[in-house]
């Protein structure tokens, strides 16, 4: 599934299975720059979620279990 900004640029993309987000998803800024990469399991955030700043540098990594943050690693 792909979501778009009003400008037509990609906002987010990833698998959509049985009515919910599943697997790896990528989220972008309207400038088309990668913003967040994360995973969903059973429609909830799961595993590592990486967030990048506007310069493309990793800001932090959040680890999720069952949709809740269990650890945050700030770079």
Helices and strands as residue ranges (DSSP letters): E 2-4, E 10-17, E 20-28, E 34-41, E 44-52, E 58-65, E 68-74
